[in-house]
Amino acid sequence: RAGPAEILRSSQRDDFILKKTEQILENVLLRFGGPRLSIKYKHNAQYIAHLLYYSNTTLSNLQTLGEEYTGILQVDRSFRYTPSFTQRCVMVILDCFGATIATSFLSLLEQLVQESNDLVPDAKIKLLNVLCILKKIIPFINHLHKAYFYCHWSTYQLSKRITGIHYVLVRYWLKDRESLYGFKFLGIITFLNLLILAIQSSKDFITFGRSTSVGGHSLLETKSDYKQISRKICSMCLNNISSPSCTPCGHVYCWTCILEWLNNDNKCPLCRENISPSRIVQLMNYC
Protein backbone atom coordinates (compact mmCIF):
# COMPACT_ATOMS: atom_id res chain seq x y z
CA ARG A 1 0.00 0.00 0.00
CA ALA A 2 1.38 3.39 -1.00
CA GLY A 3 2.22 5.90 1.72
CA PRO A 4 1.23 9.57 1.92
CA ALA A 5 4.63 10.83 0.75
CA GLU A 6 4.47 8.90 -2.53
CA ILE A 7 0.83 9.83 -3.18
CA LEU A 8 1.44 13.50 -2.43
CA ARG A 9 4.53 13.69 -4.66
CA SER A 10 2.59 11.99 -7.44
CA SER A 11 -0.25 14.51 -7.17
CA GLN A 12 2.17 17.44 -7.16
CA ARG A 13 3.89 16.08 -10.27
CA ASP A 14 0.57 15.70 -12.08
CA ASP A 15 -0.52 19.20 -11.06
CA PHE A 16 2.73 20.60 -12.45
CA ILE A 17 2.22 18.89 -15.80
CA LEU A 18 -1.45 19.93 -15.93
CA LYS A 19 -0.45 23.53 -15.28
CA LYS A 20 2.05 23.38 -18.15
CA THR A 21 -0.61 21.90 -20.42
CA GLU A 22 -3.06 24.66 -19.50
CA GLN A 23 -0.45 27.30 -20.30
CA ILE A 24 0.19 25.74 -23.72
CA LEU A 25 -3.53 25.70 -24.51
CA GLU A 26 -3.93 29.31 -23.37
CA ASN A 27 -1.00 30.39 -25.57
CA VAL A 28 -2.49 28.56 -28.56
CA LEU A 29 -5.85 30.20 -27.94
CA LEU A 30 -4.21 33.61 -27.59
CA ARG A 31 -2.21 33.19 -30.78
CA PHE A 32 -5.02 32.00 -33.03
CA GLY A 33 -8.05 33.58 -31.36
CA GLY A 34 -6.73 36.88 -30.12
CA PRO A 35 -6.93 38.45 -26.64
CA ARG A 36 -10.73 38.75 -26.56
CA LEU A 37 -11.34 35.09 -27.39
CA SER A 38 -8.53 34.05 -25.08
CA ILE A 39 -10.07 35.85 -22.10
CA LYS A 40 -13.54 34.54 -22.91
CA TYR A 41 -12.54 30.87 -23.10
CA LYS A 42 -9.53 30.86 -20.80
CA HIS A 43 -11.45 29.04 -18.10
CA ASN A 44 -12.19 26.17 -20.50
CA ALA A 45 -8.48 25.51 -20.98
CA GLN A 46 -8.39 23.94 -17.53
CA TYR A 47 -11.10 21.43 -18.38
CA ILE A 48 -9.58 20.60 -21.76
CA ALA A 49 -6.13 20.09 -20.20
CA HIS A 50 -7.54 17.72 -17.58
CA LEU A 51 -9.52 15.75 -20.16
CA LEU A 52 -6.56 15.47 -22.53
CA TYR A 53 -4.19 14.41 -19.76
CA TYR A 54 -6.44 11.83 -18.15
CA SER A 55 -7.70 10.51 -21.49
CA ASN A 56 -4.15 9.60 -22.43
CA THR A 57 -3.28 8.16 -19.02
CA THR A 58 -5.98 7.05 -16.57
CA LEU A 59 -8.76 6.39 -19.10
CA SER A 60 -6.28 4.45 -21.26
CA ASN A 61 -5.47 2.27 -18.23
CA LEU A 62 -1.97 3.75 -17.99
CA GLN A 63 -0.16 5.42 -15.13
CA THR A 64 -0.08 9.19 -15.01
CA LEU A 65 3.37 10.77 -15.16
CA GLY A 66 3.18 11.47 -11.43
CA GLU A 67 2.25 7.87 -10.64
CA GLU A 68 5.06 6.61 -12.84
CA TYR A 69 7.47 9.07 -11.22
CA THR A 70 6.78 7.75 -7.70
CA GLY A 71 6.15 4.11 -8.66
CA ILE A 72 2.53 3.80 -7.54
CA LEU A 73 -0.36 2.03 -9.26
CA GLN A 74 -4.13 2.52 -9.10
CA VAL A 75 -6.18 -0.37 -7.67
CA ASP A 76 -9.76 -0.89 -6.56
CA ARG A 77 -10.99 -1.43 -3.00
CA SER A 78 -9.79 -5.04 -2.97
CA PHE A 79 -6.20 -3.92 -3.66
CA ARG A 80 -5.95 -6.82 -6.11
CA TYR A 81 -7.28 -5.47 -9.40
CA THR A 82 -6.95 -2.27 -11.37
CA PRO A 83 -10.05 -0.02 -11.37
CA SER A 84 -12.73 -0.68 -13.97
CA PHE A 85 -13.24 1.73 -16.85
CA THR A 86 -16.47 2.98 -15.23
CA GLN A 87 -14.63 3.81 -11.99
CA ARG A 88 -11.89 5.63 -13.87
CA CYS A 89 -14.37 7.52 -16.03
CA VAL A 90 -16.44 8.70 -13.03
CA MET A 91 -13.26 9.67 -11.22
CA VAL A 92 -12.07 11.84 -14.13
CA ILE A 93 -15.48 13.54 -14.41
CA LEU A 94 -15.56 14.30 -10.68
CA ASP A 95 -11.96 15.49 -10.69
CA CYS A 96 -12.53 17.83 -13.65
CA PHE A 97 -16.08 19.03 -13.08
CA GLY A 98 -17.02 18.00 -9.51
CA ALA A 99 -16.90 21.45 -7.90
CA THR A 100 -18.53 23.09 -10.92
CA ILE A 101 -21.36 20.53 -10.98
CA ALA A 102 -22.01 20.96 -7.24
CA THR A 103 -22.02 24.76 -7.45
CA SER A 104 -24.26 24.79 -10.54
CA PHE A 105 -26.69 22.36 -8.92
CA LEU A 106 -26.97 24.49 -5.78
CA SER A 107 -27.42 27.63 -7.90
CA LEU A 108 -30.24 25.90 -9.78
CA LEU A 109 -31.91 24.97 -6.49
CA GLU A 110 -31.57 28.58 -5.34
CA GLN A 111 -33.29 29.79 -8.49
CA LEU A 112 -36.10 27.25 -8.12
CA VAL A 113 -36.65 28.24 -4.49
CA GLN A 114 -36.65 31.95 -5.31
CA GLU A 115 -39.15 31.51 -8.14
CA SER A 116 -41.41 29.11 -6.24
CA ASN A 117 -44.87 30.37 -5.34
CA ASP A 118 -45.77 27.32 -3.23
CA LEU A 119 -43.36 28.09 -0.38
CA VAL A 120 -44.21 30.49 2.41
CA PRO A 121 -41.70 33.37 2.83
CA ASP A 122 -40.19 31.96 6.05
CA ALA A 123 -39.58 28.54 4.51
CA LYS A 124 -38.13 30.12 1.40
CA ILE A 125 -35.72 32.21 3.44
CA LYS A 126 -34.58 29.22 5.50
CA LEU A 127 -34.00 27.14 2.37
CA LEU A 128 -32.04 29.97 0.74
CA ASN A 129 -29.88 30.28 3.86
CA VAL A 130 -29.17 26.55 3.85
CA LEU A 131 -28.26 26.59 0.15
CA CYS A 132 -26.03 29.60 0.72
CA ILE A 133 -24.18 27.76 3.49
CA LEU A 134 -23.76 24.67 1.31
CA LYS A 135 -22.24 26.77 -1.47
CA LYS A 136 -19.85 28.44 0.93
CA ILE A 137 -18.55 25.20 2.48
CA ILE A 138 -17.63 23.58 -0.84
CA PRO A 139 -14.01 24.83 -0.61
CA PHE A 140 -13.78 23.45 2.95
CA ILE A 141 -14.72 19.94 1.87
CA ASN A 142 -11.44 19.61 0.04
CA HIS A 143 -9.52 20.88 3.09
CA LEU A 144 -11.34 18.38 5.30
CA HIS A 145 -10.51 15.54 2.94
CA LYS A 146 -6.84 16.54 2.85
CA ALA A 147 -6.75 16.52 6.65
CA TYR A 148 -8.24 13.01 6.60
CA PHE A 149 -5.63 11.96 4.03
CA TYR A 150 -2.77 13.18 6.22
CA CYS A 151 -4.02 10.92 9.03
CA HIS A 152 -5.25 7.87 7.10
CA TRP A 153 -3.40 8.17 3.73
CA SER A 154 -5.20 6.10 1.07
CA THR A 155 -6.12 8.75 -1.56
CA TYR A 156 -5.30 12.44 -1.88
CA GLN A 157 -8.07 13.38 -4.34
CA LEU A 158 -11.66 13.33 -3.13
CA SER A 159 -12.76 12.00 -6.52
CA LYS A 160 -10.67 8.85 -6.02
CA ARG A 161 -12.06 8.28 -2.54
CA ILE A 162 -15.64 8.56 -3.81
CA THR A 163 -14.99 6.06 -6.61
CA GLY A 164 -12.99 3.67 -4.41
CA ILE A 165 -9.65 4.03 -6.18
CA HIS A 166 -6.55 3.43 -4.05
CA TYR A 167 -2.81 3.14 -4.60
CA VAL A 168 -0.23 0.42 -4.11
CA LEU A 169 3.51 0.97 -4.20
CA VAL A 170 5.23 -1.10 -6.87
CA ARG A 171 8.69 -0.85 -5.28
CA TYR A 172 7.52 -1.35 -1.71
CA TRP A 173 11.07 -1.43 -0.32
CA LEU A 174 11.40 2.27 -1.25
CA LYS A 175 8.42 3.34 0.86
CA ASP A 176 9.06 6.47 2.92
CA ARG A 177 8.18 5.41 6.47
CA GLU A 178 10.01 8.21 8.27
CA SER A 179 7.42 10.85 7.32
CA LEU A 180 4.32 8.95 8.54
CA TYR A 181 4.21 10.54 11.97
CA GLY A 182 4.82 13.97 10.44
CA PHE A 183 1.79 13.53 8.19
CA LYS A 184 -0.36 12.42 11.11
CA PHE A 185 0.69 15.47 13.12
CA LEU A 186 -0.09 17.68 10.12
CA GLY A 187 -3.51 16.04 9.82
CA ILE A 188 -4.32 16.65 13.49
CA ILE A 189 -3.29 20.31 13.21
CA THR A 190 -5.42 20.71 10.06
CA PHE A 191 -8.43 19.10 11.77
CA LEU A 192 -8.08 21.42 14.77
CA ASN A 193 -7.80 24.44 12.50
CA LEU A 194 -10.94 23.44 10.60
CA LEU A 195 -12.78 22.77 13.86
CA ILE A 196 -11.94 26.22 15.19
CA LEU A 197 -13.06 27.81 11.92
CA ALA A 198 -16.30 25.80 11.98
CA ILE A 199 -17.11 26.85 15.57
CA GLN A 200 -16.33 30.48 14.84
CA SER A 201 -18.35 30.45 11.61
CA SER A 202 -21.30 28.79 13.38
CA LYS A 203 -21.33 31.46 16.07
CA ASP A 204 -21.14 34.22 13.50
CA PHE A 205 -23.93 32.68 11.44
CA ILE A 206 -26.19 32.31 14.50
CA THR A 207 -25.52 35.95 15.43
CA PHE A 208 -26.14 36.97 11.84
CA GLY A 209 -29.41 35.04 11.76
CA ARG A 210 -30.66 36.73 14.91
CA SER A 211 -29.68 40.18 13.70
CA THR A 212 -31.57 39.72 10.43
CA SER A 213 -34.88 39.24 12.22
CA VAL A 214 -36.69 42.30 13.53
CA GLY A 215 -40.11 42.00 15.14
CA GLY A 216 -40.56 38.46 13.81
CA HIS A 217 -40.01 39.55 10.18
CA SER A 218 -36.85 38.62 8.36
CA LEU A 219 -34.93 41.25 6.48
CA LEU A 220 -34.28 38.74 3.69
CA GLU A 221 -37.67 39.24 2.13
CA THR A 222 -36.58 39.92 -1.40
CA LYS A 223 -34.29 38.26 -3.88
CA SER A 224 -32.05 41.31 -4.10
CA ASP A 225 -31.62 41.49 -0.32
CA TYR A 226 -30.66 37.84 -0.21
CA LYS A 227 -28.05 38.25 -2.91
CA GLN A 228 -26.66 41.40 -1.32
CA ILE A 229 -26.09 39.75 2.04
CA SER A 230 -24.73 36.54 0.56
CA ARG A 231 -22.16 38.59 -1.37
CA LYS A 232 -20.85 40.09 1.88
CA ILE A 233 -19.94 36.68 3.34
CA CYS A 234 -16.52 35.26 2.50
CA SER A 235 -16.95 31.80 0.99
CA MET A 236 -13.74 30.60 2.64
CA CYS A 237 -14.11 31.62 6.29
CA LEU A 238 -17.92 32.07 6.19
CA ASN A 239 -17.56 35.35 8.06
CA ASN A 240 -18.35 38.89 6.95
CA ILE A 241 -15.74 39.89 4.39
CA SER A 242 -12.90 41.93 5.83
CA SER A 243 -10.71 43.84 3.36
CA PRO A 244 -12.69 42.49 0.38
CA SER A 245 -10.43 41.41 -2.46
CA CYS A 246 -11.43 40.38 -5.97
CA THR A 247 -9.84 37.70 -8.13
CA PRO A 248 -9.53 38.03 -11.94
CA CYS A 249 -12.43 35.58 -12.30
CA GLY A 250 -14.72 37.90 -10.29
CA HIS A 251 -15.02 36.15 -6.92
CA VAL A 252 -14.60 38.17 -3.72
CA TYR A 253 -12.86 36.92 -0.56
CA CYS A 254 -11.17 38.32 2.51
CA TRP A 255 -7.69 39.61 1.74
CA THR A 256 -5.99 37.26 4.20
CA CYS A 257 -8.14 34.26 3.21
CA ILE A 258 -7.35 34.38 -0.49
CA LEU A 259 -3.64 35.11 0.00
CA GLU A 260 -3.23 32.23 2.45
CA TRP A 261 -5.08 29.97 0.00
CA LEU A 262 -2.80 31.01 -2.89
CA ASN A 263 0.27 30.10 -0.84
CA ASN A 264 -0.79 26.45 -1.21
CA ASP A 265 -2.92 26.43 -4.35
CA ASN A 266 -2.80 28.97 -7.18
CA LYS A 267 -6.40 28.35 -8.27
CA CYS A 268 -9.64 30.05 -7.31
CA PRO A 269 -11.39 28.05 -4.54
CA LEU A 270 -14.74 28.23 -6.36
CA CYS A 271 -14.13 28.10 -10.12
CA ARG A 272 -10.56 26.68 -10.06
CA GLU A 273 -9.19 29.26 -12.49
CA ASN A 274 -5.45 29.89 -12.28
CA ILE A 275 -4.67 32.98 -10.21
CA SER A 276 -1.47 34.85 -9.47
CA PRO A 277 -1.27 36.59 -6.05
CA SER A 278 -0.13 39.76 -7.82
CA ARG A 279 -3.47 39.95 -9.65
CA ILE A 280 -5.60 40.12 -6.49
CA VAL A 281 -7.30 43.52 -6.31
CA GLN A 282 -8.45 44.93 -2.98
CA LEU A 283 -11.86 46.63 -3.23
CA MET A 284 -12.11 49.96 -1.44
CA ASN A 285 -15.84 50.71 -1.89
CA TYR A 286 -17.35 47.24 -1.85
CA CYS A 287 -20.92 47.11 -0.54
N, C-alpha and C positions, 0 to 999 in steps of 0.2 A: 504493500500500500504506500502510495506516495506521501511524502511529508509536506508541511506547509511551505517550507523554503523552496522546494522544487516547483510546487504549484504556483506560488507567487512569482517566481522568476519567469516561469512559462507565460503567465498572464502579462507580465510587464513586457516581455519580448514581443508577444502578439500585439499589444497596444502600440508599441513603437512602430511595428511594420504597418499596422492599420493607419496610424497617423501619417506615415510616409505615403501610403496609397491615397489617402484623402487629399494630401497636398498635390500629388500628381494629377488627380482628377480635377481639382480646383484650378490648377495651372492650365490644363487642357481646355476647360470651360472658359477661362478668362481669355485664352488665346484665340479660340474659334468663335466664341459667343459675345465677347466684349464685356466691359465692366458691369453694365446693367443686367445682362443675363447671368453673369457670374454671381452677382449679389442675390438675385432672385432665386437661383437654384443651388446656392452654396450649401444649404442645409441638406440637400439630397445627396451630396457627395459622400456624406458619412454613411448613409444607408447603402449606396452603391458599393462603396469600399468594403463594407462588412459582407455584403452578399457575394461579391467577387472573391474575397479572401476565403470565406467559409465554403463556398461552392467548390473551390479547387482544393480544399483540404478536408474539412470535417464531413461535408456531404459526399465527398468522393471516397470516404472511408480511409482517409490518410491523416497522418499527424499534422498538426499545424507546425509552423516553424518554431514557435515557442516550446511546444511539446517535444519536438525533435531535439531542440537545443538542450533541454533538461533531462531527456530520456524518460518521459512519462507517456502512458498510453491510456486512452479512454476505455472504460469498461462499464457494464451495467451494474445493477445492485448486487448481483451474485458474485461479482469480481471474477467471473470465469469467461464471460463472453463480451465481445465488443457490442456497443449499443446498436440497436436496430436503426434502419433508415428513418422510421417514423420518429424515434426519440431524437435523433440528430437533427431532423428537419424542424421539429417543434422547438428544440433548443436554440437553433439559429434564429427562428422567427422571434422568440422571446428575447434573445440577446440583442437583436437589431431593433425591434419595434415594441418591446414590452412596455417601457415607460410611456411611449407615445400612445399605445393602445389604451393603457389604463387612464391616462389623462384625458384622452378623447372620449372615452366611455363615461367618465365622471362629468365631463362638460356636457355631454348629451343628456345625462340624467338631470343636470342642473337646468338645462333648457326646458326639458319636459315638465319638471316641477314648477318652474316659473310660469309656463304657459298653461298649466292645468287649472281648470275651473272647478274641479271636483274637490279640491283640498281646501280646508278652512285656512285662513291666514296664519294662525299659530302653527299648525302642522306644516304648512309650506315653509315657514321661517325655520323651524327646527330641522326639517330635511335639508334645506339649503345650508344651514350651519354644519350639519354632519358631512355633507358632500364637500364643503369648503375645507373641513379638517382633513378629510381623506386625501384631497388633492395636495394639501400642504405636507402631509407625512410621507408622500411617495419618496422624496429624496432620503428620508431617514430609514426606509426599509433596507436600502442598500448598505447603509452604515451598520444597521443591526445585523445584517447577514455577514458582513465582514468581521464584526466582533465575534459572532458565533464561529466563523471559520478559524479565527486565531486560536480559539479554545479547542475546537473539535476537528479542525482540518477538513478533510473530505474534498469539498469543492469551493472554489473562490467566487465563481459566478453564480448568482441566484438562479439563472436559467438552467444551469446544469443540475442544481439541487432539485428544482421542480421536476425535471425530466428524469431524475435518477441516474445521472451520469457521474461516475467517479473516476479516479485515477489510480493506476498502479505504476510503480517504478520498475523499469526494465532492468537497470543495473542497481539492484537493491543494496549492494555492498557500498555504493556511493551515497547512500542516504545521509542527509545532514541531521544528525540527532542532537547536536550541541545546541541548536537554536530552538528546540521544542519548548523549553521552559520560558524562554524569552517571548515566544508567540503567545503562550498562555497568559503571561503577565500583561502583555499588550491587549489581549482580549478582555481581561478583567478590567483594565483601566478604561477601555472603550465602552464596556457595558456600564460602568459607573458614570462615565460622562454622559451617556445617552439617558441613563436613569435620572440624573440631575436635571438635564434639559427637559425630560418628559414631565417631571414634577413641577418645574418652574413654568413650563408652558401650560400645564393643566390649571395651575393657580391663576395665571394671567387670563386664561380663557374663561374661567369661572367668574373672575372679577369683571371681565369684559361683558359677559352675558348678563350680569346683574346691572351693570351700568347702562346697558342698552334697553332696559325696561323701565318705563316711567309710568306710574299709575296703572299698571297692569297692561299697558299697550307697548308693544315693541317698536323701537325706532326703525327696524328693518322692514318697513311696510311696503316699500317699492323696490322694483328691480334695480333702479339706479343707486339707491341707498345701499343695497346689498353689495353691489359691485364696488362701490366707493370704499366701504369698510374692508372688504376682502382684499382690496389692493393695498391697504395700509398695513397688512400683516405680512411679515417676512415668511416666506415659504420654507425657510431653513430652520429658524429658531422658533417659529410660530408666535413670536412676540410682535408688538408694534415696531415698525421699521424705525431704526435709529440710523441717522446719516444715510438716507436712501441713496443707493447707487444702482445705475442701470448698466446692463450688459449690452453688447452690440445686437443681440437677438431680441432685446426689448423687455427682458424680465428685470424686476426690481428686487433687490435684497438689501440687508444691512451691509454697511461698508466692511465691517470686521468679518461677518459671516461669509461673504463671497470671496474675500481675499484669503481667509483661512482655507476655504474649499479649494481655491485655485493652487494653493501650495501642494496639494496632493493630487488634484485632478484638474486638468486644464479644459474641462468641458462644463457647459451650463448644467446645473443640477436638474432642470426641468426638461429642456429640449435637447440636451447633449451636443450642442454646437460648440466647436472649438473656440476658446476664448483666451486672449492674452491679458494678464493682469494690467498691462499698460493701457488697455482699451476700456477699462471700467471708468464710467463717468459718474461723479457724485452729483446728485440733483439738489439744487439749492432751494427751489420753490415747489417742491413736490407736495401735492395735497390730494 
